[in-house]
Each structure stands twice: as structure tokens, then as C-alpha cells.
Amino acid sequence: MSASLALARKYRPRNFSELMGQEHVVRALSHALETGRLHQAYLLTGTRGVGKTTIARILAKTLNCETGVTATPCGVCQTCQDIDAGRFPDLIELDAASNTGVDNMREIIDNARYAPTAGRYKVYLIDEVHMLSKSAFNSMLKTLEEPPEHVKFVLATTDPQKIPVTVLSRCLQFALKQFPPERVAEQLHKVLTAEQVPFDAPALRLIGEAAQGSMRDALSITDQAIAFGHGKVDEQQVRQMLGNVDRDFVWRVLDAVGARDAAALNAEVERCFEQGLSADDALAQLARALQRIALAQPVPASVDADDPDAAHILRLAKSLTAEETQLYYQIALHGRDDLRLAPDEQTALMMTFLRLLAFAPSSGAEPARETAPSPAVARAPASPPTRAAEPVIASATPPAPAAPVRRDASPTPT
């Protein structure tokens, strides 16, 4: 592995064919480049690390590659190399989070009038564009509507709701997707194989979950895991690094709930905090496991046979009812929400686990058998217990008039 270059930089996609998970954006931009139907401004939205800046740089290469405007830039000409290295003069990158004022925008607009220095197009990449002030947005409207022929704008944001509608209407918008943990793990498998770094497959899944949809974050965490594991991505060390509970924790908890074993649940809570692990992560993993169980109940094929947890998921999918699974999932979610209100995390986690024992979904018929006899016995001790279920039948039978005859006969002595 390169000692001088972080994985997130080393494996940044250099062209559209290397870009993973954003096929809808690649298809639209490639078609526009091949047909010459280019828009003056593009808006890329999505969470951090999903490829907004990467797409902007690839677009700058497709427009300025020395082989011509193409969806497949050569990657070897001086222009492509300069863009990859971040030194191409006609790719102007602005961080709107630190340049929010109207003066910064006016400077961009003034410079946009001048012809490109080294390429065919000037490409302005404005990152976190939603941070611009209202006056800065107003100053760029005219240029966005009628930009010079040699100018293209690429606006990137994590919060498109804060962008004025007048700006949105002048841009071609693309919503970038987050990466699911399975897709992240697949990519990390390729990267670590290429880097010849030993790894445990379950560790890659943990990193994918910790990255929360961001491939850049996943690669950064992997760099950290390699350093933490002394050149290896080891599952137990990744769990320790991330503060994750051990892999069998959720299965032990769910087995203890099934056995109604409060002592076992208490032991799991104590073990969790003895190891300095996070209550929030414990409940998050419990909720994630219950989601997988809930899906496996109607769709068993959703469980990958290569998944190390497949046996646990399928076993619990059969032993738990759908109602129990949904109830436990809701309890886990509410437990995470209660963490900020509880006296401490250990108390919050223990109380959440006790709720798993205290509450059970109602089956409808069974509670009726338990509660219906007791009021009947209290009101009429002489009646047999088996007659508690008979009122519905008695109301439909003809002999009911017998009772009024007895009431009318009682006053006759006068």
C-alpha cells in the first residue's frame, strides 16, 4: 500500500467508467456529451462522500481533454493530468461555506467573462452552494441564466432545500445516491485485494455500516483500520476501533428475550460497558438485526448464504412472530431516542432490554380468555366458570322471556 497517499485519494474515480453507484448521472452526462446537448449549470445533491466533487472534476476532463469533448477522456494528456492533480487553471473550485459573501460571487462573475487560459471551457465548481448569502445568490442569477459560451457551472450541496427556487430552475439537477453497506464492502474487498492487505470479510461490512453511505468515509475508516490492525483489517480490532459490540451480542440478547431470561440480559449490559462499548451502537445493531429478521420472515431468499449471520437470522425469523419482530424493532428505536434523557447510558440500555421482556404483542383471543372470567366470577359467584363465554349465545336464543315471568310473580302477595 502506498505510504504517502490516502486510499480515498488513490482510489478516487478518474473517469465515468470507474464511478460506482451513480449510473443514472453517468448515463445522462455521457449522452449530453455525445450529442453536444450540454447545459450551462448542473446541480449535484447528496450526502458527503458520494461523488459530487469527483463528478465535477470528471466533467471538467470530458470538456477539456485534448482529444476533444468526449464522455471518455484519455486520462493521459497534460490537461487530464493537471485536472487530476488539482492544478488546471480553468477548473475553479470555490468552497461556499467559507466564501459566502456577494464580493466572492462578483469576483467569479467578473472572471467568467474572460476566455479560458488552457482549455476549451472554464468550469466553476461551487461546493456547499447552499451556504451562499441571499445577495450572493442574487448576483449569480443573471450569469447562470445567460453564461458565456465557454463557462459551465457545477453546483454541489448536501442541503438543496436551502437553495432559492430561482437558482434551482436554472440548473439541471442530479440527486446522488448513498452507498449501501453491501456495496461499500464489495468495493473495499477490491481495494484491499489490490493493495495486498489481509482482511476479514465481516470487518468490511462493519466499515460499510459505519460509513453511513459515504464511500470516501469508508476508505478513510479503512486507512485507520489498517493502521490500528498493524497492516491487517481484523474484525475484532475494527469493532474495538469503532466501539462496536461483538458480532454475537444481538443474537445472545434476542435468545435471552425468547427465554425470558432477565439475568442474561443484565449480564449482556454489564459486559457491554465493561468493554467500554457504546449503548447507541448496541441498540443500532439490535435494530439492524431485527430489520433483517423482519425481511427474512416473508422473503427468506433475502438472506445471503455467505452472510456469517445467516443461520441466526433464519433461526430467529422462524422462532419470532412478525408482531414480536416489529415490536422489538420499535422498542430498540425508542431506546436510542431515550439515551439523551436517561440518567446514564447503562440505565437506558438496561431499561430498553427490560421493555423487551415486559411488552408482548397481543394475540387478540388469548387475553380474552384470561380477563373475561374474572369479572363474571365477581358478579355471579354461583354461576359455573364455563358460562363466561355464553352471553353471546344466550342473547340469540328464544328462552330469554323466562326472566320477566319470575320478576312479575314476586309482588303477588299484596
C-alpha positions in Angstrom: 0.0 0.0 0.0 1.2 3.5 -0.8 2.6 5.2 2.3 2.1 8.7 1.0 -1.3 8.7 -0.5 -4.6 8.0 1.4 -6.9 5.4 0.0 -9.7 7.9 -0.6 -7.4 9.9 -2.9 -5.6 7.0 -4.5 -8.9 5.3 -5.5 -10.8 8.4 -6.5 -12.5 7.7 -9.8 -10.7 9.3 -12.8 -13.5 8.7 -15.4 -17.1 7.8 -15.6 -16.4 4.1 -16.1 -14.7 4.0 -12.6 -17.6 5.8 -10.9 -19.6 3.4 -8.8 -23.2 3.6 -7.8 -24.2 6.7 -9.8 -25.1 5.1 -13.1 -28.1 7.5 -13.6 -25.8 10.5 -13.6 -23.2 8.9 -15.8 -25.8 7.9 -18.3 -27.3 11.4 -18.6 -24.0 13.2 -18.7 -22.5 10.8 -21.2 -25.5 11.2 -23.6 -25.3 15.0 -23.3 -21.5 14.9 -24.1 -22.0 12.6 -27.1 -24.9 14.6 -28.6 -23.5 18.0 -27.8 -26.6 19.0 -25.7 -24.7 20.5 -22.7 -26.5 22.5 -20.0 -25.0 25.7 -18.7 -25.3 24.7 -15.0 -25.5 21.4 -13.1 -26.6 20.9 -9.5 -25.3 17.8 -7.7 -27.0 16.9 -4.4 -26.3 14.2 -1.9 -24.6 13.4 1.4 -20.9 13.8 1.9 -18.5 11.4 0.1 -20.9 10.2 -2.6 -19.0 11.7 -5.5 -20.2 15.3 -6.1 -16.7 16.8 -6.4 -15.4 13.7 -8.3 -18.2 14.1 -10.9 -17.4 17.8 -11.3 -13.7 17.0 -12.0 -14.5 14.2 -14.4 -16.9 16.6 -16.2 -14.1 19.2 -16.5 -11.9 16.5 -18.1 -14.6 15.5 -20.6 -15.0 19.1 -21.7 -11.3 19.9 -21.9 -9.5 16.7 -22.8 -7.0 17.3 -25.7 -8.6 14.5 -27.7 -11.9 16.6 -27.9 -15.1 16.9 -26.0 -15.9 13.3 -25.1 -17.6 11.1 -22.5 -14.3 9.1 -22.2 -11.4 11.4 -21.6 -8.0 9.9 -22.3 -6.6 10.5 -18.8 -3.0 10.8 -20.1 -2.9 14.2 -21.8 -1.5 17.2 -20.0 -5.0 18.6 -19.4 -6.3 15.4 -17.8 -3.2 15.0 -15.6 -3.5 18.6 -14.5 -7.1 18.2 -13.5 -6.4 15.0 -11.6 -3.6 16.8 -9.8 -5.8 19.8 -9.0 -3.7 22.4 -10.9 -5.7 23.0 -14.0 -6.3 26.8 -14.2 -9.7 26.6 -15.9 -11.2 24.4 -13.1 -12.1 26.9 -10.4 -13.2 25.4 -7.1 -14.9 27.5 -4.5 -16.0 26.4 -1.0 -19.2 28.4 -0.4 -19.0 27.5 3.3 -16.1 29.9 3.8 -16.8 32.3 0.8 -20.4 33.2 1.4 -20.4 36.9 0.6 -21.5 38.7 -2.5 -18.0 40.0 -3.1 -16.7 36.5 -3.7 -19.5 35.8 -6.2 -18.9 39.1 -8.0 -15.3 38.2 -8.5 -16.3 34.9 -10.1 -18.8 36.6 -12.4 -16.2 39.2 -13.4 -13.6 36.5 -14.2 -16.2 34.3 -16.1 -16.2 36.9 -18.9 -12.6 36.1 -19.9 -11.7 33.3 -22.2 -10.2 30.1 -20.7 -6.5 30.0 -20.1 -5.6 26.5 -21.1 -8.8 24.6 -22.1 -12.0 25.0 -24.1 -14.2 25.7 -21.1 -14.0 27.3 -17.7 -15.7 25.0 -15.2 -16.8 26.6 -11.9 -17.3 24.1 -9.1 -19.1 25.8 -6.1 -19.2 23.3 -3.2 -21.8 23.6 -0.4 -23.6 26.2 -2.5 -26.5 26.4 -0.1 -24.2 28.4 2.3 -24.1 31.4 0.0 -25.9 34.5 1.2 -29.1 35.7 -0.4 -27.3 38.6 -2.0 -24.6 36.3 -3.4 -27.3 34.1 -5.0 -29.0 37.2 -6.5 -25.7 38.3 -8.0 -25.1 35.0 -9.8 -28.7 34.6 -11.2 -28.0 36.6 -14.4 -24.8 34.7 -15.1 -26.5 31.4 -14.5 -29.3 32.3 -16.9 -27.1 33.6 -19.7 -23.5 32.5 -19.1 -20.7 33.0 -21.7 -20.4 30.1 -24.1 -17.1 29.0 -22.6 -18.4 28.7 -19.0 -20.0 25.8 -17.2 -21.2 25.8 -13.6 -21.3 22.8 -11.3 -23.0 23.4 -8.0 -22.8 20.9 -5.2 -24.7 20.7 -2.0 -25.8 18.5 0.9 -28.9 20.6 1.5 -30.8 21.5 -1.7 -33.8 22.8 0.3 -31.9 25.9 1.2 -31.2 26.9 -2.4 -33.6 29.5 -3.8 -36.1 28.3 -6.4 -34.8 30.9 -8.9 -31.4 29.2 -8.8 -32.8 25.6 -8.9 -34.9 26.4 -12.0 -31.7 27.4 -13.9 -29.8 24.1 -13.2 -30.0 20.6 -14.4 -30.3 18.6 -11.1 -28.9 15.2 -10.2 -29.5 13.5 -6.8 -26.6 11.2 -6.0 -27.3 8.0 -4.1 -25.8 6.8 -0.9 -23.9 3.5 -0.9 -25.5 0.6 0.9 -23.1 -1.3 3.3 -23.1 -4.3 0.9 -21.9 -2.2 -2.0 -19.2 -0.5 0.2 -18.0 -3.9 1.4 -17.7 -5.1 -2.2 -15.6 -2.0 -3.2 -13.4 -2.4 -0.1 -12.8 -6.0 -1.0 -11.4 -4.9 -4.4 -9.3 -2.1 -2.9 -7.7 -4.3 -0.2 -7.1 -7.1 -2.6 -5.3 -4.7 -5.0 -3.4 -3.3 -2.0 -2.5 -6.8 -0.9 -3.8 -6.0 2.7 -5.1 -9.1 4.6 -8.7 -8.6 5.8 -11.7 -10.3 7.5 -14.8 -10.1 5.3 -17.1 -9.2 8.3 -14.9 -6.3 9.1 -15.7 -4.7 5.7 -19.4 -4.9 6.5 -18.8 -3.1 9.8 -16.9 -0.4 7.9 -19.7 -0.1 5.4 -22.2 0.4 8.1 -20.0 2.9 9.9 -19.5 5.0 6.7 -23.3 5.7 6.5 -23.4 5.7 2.7 -20.2 7.6 2.1 -17.5 5.8 0.1 -14.9 8.4 1.0 -15.6 7.9 4.7 -15.4 4.1 4.2 -11.9 4.4 2.6 -10.8 6.8 5.4 -12.0 4.3 8.0 -10.2 1.5 6.2 -7.0 3.5 6.3 -7.5 3.9 10.1 -8.3 0.2 10.4 -5.1 -0.8 8.6 -3.0 1.4 11.0 -5.0 0.1 14.0 -4.5 -3.5 13.0 -0.8 -3.2 12.1 -1.3 -3.8 8.4 -4.4 -6.0 8.6 -8.1 -5.3 8.7 -9.2 -7.6 11.5 -12.8 -7.8 12.6 -12.3 -7.7 16.4 -9.9 -4.8 16.1 -12.3 -2.9 13.8 -15.1 -3.4 16.4 -12.8 -2.1 19.1 -11.7 0.8 16.9 -15.4 1.8 16.1 -16.7 1.0 19.6 -18.9 -1.8 18.2 -20.3 -4.6 20.3 -19.2 -8.1 19.3 -20.9 -9.9 16.5 -22.9 -12.3 18.6 -24.2 -9.7 21.0 -27.6 -9.2 19.4 -28.2 -12.9 19.0 -27.5 -13.5 22.7 -29.8 -10.7 23.6 -32.6 -12.0 21.4 -32.1 -15.5 22.7 -32.4 -14.2 26.2 -35.6 -12.3 25.4 -37.0 -15.5 23.9 -36.1 -17.4 27.1 -37.5 -14.5 29.3 -34.1 -14.5 31.0 -33.6 -11.1 32.7 -30.4 -12.2 34.3 -28.8 -13.0 31.0 -29.9 -9.6 29.7 -28.3 -7.9 32.7 -25.1 -9.8 32.1 -25.0 -8.6 28.5 -25.4 -5.0 29.6 -22.6 -5.3 32.1 -20.3 -6.9 29.6 -21.1 -4.2 27.1 -20.0 -1.4 29.5 -17.0 -3.4 30.9 -15.6 -3.3 27.4 -16.3 0.4 27.0 -18.7 0.0 24.2 -21.5 2.3 23.1 -25.1 1.8 24.1 -26.2 3.7 21.0 -24.3 1.2 18.8 -25.7 -1.7 20.8 -29.2 -0.6 20.1 -28.4 0.3 16.5 -27.1 -3.2 15.8 -30.1 -4.7 17.6 -32.5 -2.7 15.3 -30.5 -3.6 12.2 -30.6 -7.3 13.1 -34.4 -7.1 13.7 -34.8 -5.4 10.3 -33.0 -8.3 8.7 -35.1 -10.8 10.6 -38.3 -9.0 9.6 -37.4 -9.1 5.9 -36.4 -12.8 6.2 -39.8 -13.7 7.5 -41.7 -13.0 4.3 -38.6 -13.2 2.0 -36.2 -15.9 3.2 -34.2 -15.5 -0.1 -33.1 -12.1 1.1 -30.6 -13.7 3.4 -27.3 -14.2 1.6 -26.0 -17.8 2.1 -22.4 -16.3 2.5 -23.6 -14.0 5.3 -21.9 -15.2 8.6 -25.1 -14.3 10.4 -27.4 -16.2 8.0 -28.1 -19.1 10.4 -29.0 -16.7 13.3 -31.3 -14.6 11.0 -33.1 -17.6 9.6 -33.5 -19.3 13.0 -35.0 -16.2 14.6 -37.2 -15.5 11.6 -38.9 -18.8 12.4 -39.0 -18.5 16.2 -40.2 -14.9 16.4 -43.6 -13.9 15.1 -43.9 -10.9 12.8 -45.6 -8.9 15.5 -42.8 -9.6 18.0 -40.2 -8.6 15.5 -41.9 -5.3 14.7 -42.5 -4.6 18.4 -38.9 -5.3 19.4 -37.7 -3.1 16.5 -39.8 -0.2 17.7 -38.5 -0.7 21.3 -34.9 -0.6 20.0 -35.6 2.7 18.1 -37.2 4.3 21.1 -34.4 3.1 23.3 -31.9 5.1 21.1 -34.1 8.1 21.4 -34.2 7.8 25.2 -30.4 7.8 25.6 -30.2 11.6 25.9 -32.9 11.6 28.6 -31.8 8.7 30.8 -29.6 9.2 33.9 -26.8 7.3 32.1 -26.3 5.0 29.1 -26.2 1.8 31.2 -29.5 2.6 32.8 -31.0 3.4 29.3 -29.8 0.2 27.8 -31.0 -2.0 30.7 -34.4 -0.4 30.7 -34.7 -0.9 27.0 -33.9 -4.6 27.4 -36.4 -4.9 30.2 -39.1 -3.5 27.9 -38.4 -6.3 25.5 -39.4 -8.6 28.4 -42.3 -6.5 29.7 -44.2 -6.0 26.5 -45.5 -8.6 24.1 -47.9 -8.2 21.1 -51.5 -9.0 21.9 -52.8 -12.0 20.0 -56.5 -11.0 20.5 -58.1 -14.2 21.6 -55.7 -15.1 24.4 -56.1 -12.0 26.6 -59.9 -12.5 26.3 -59.6 -16.0 27.9 -57.5 -14.6 30.8 -59.6 -11.5 31.6 -63.2 -12.4 30.7 -63.8 -15.0 33.5 -62.7 -12.7 36.4 -65.5 -10.1 36.1 -68.1 -12.8 35.6 -67.0 -14.6 38.7 -67.0 -11.4 40.8 -70.6 -10.5 39.8 -72.1 -14.0 39.9 -70.1 -16.5 42.1 -72.8 -19.1 41.8 -72.6 -19.4 38.0 -70.2 -22.1 36.6 -66.9 -20.7 35.2 -67.6 -22.3 31.8 -70.6 -20.0 31.3 -68.5 -16.8 30.9 -68.4 -17.3 27.2 -72.2 -18.0 26.8 -73.8 -14.5 26.8 -73.4 -14.1 23.1 -75.2 -17.5 22.5 -77.9 -16.7 25.2 -78.9 -13.4 23.6 -79.8 -15.2 20.4 -82.0 -18.0 22.0 -85.8 -17.9 22.5 -86.0 -18.9 26.2 -84.9 -15.3 27.3 -88.6 -14.3 28.3 -88.4 -16.7 31.3 -86.7 -14.0 33.5 -89.6 -11.4 33.3 -92.1 -14.1 34.4 -90.2 -14.5 37.7 -89.9 -10.7 38.3 -93.7 -10.3 37.7 -94.6 -13.1 40.1 -92.7 -11.7 43.1 -95.2 -8.8 44.1 -98.4 -11.1 44.1 -98.7 -11.5 47.9 -100.2 -8.0 48.2 
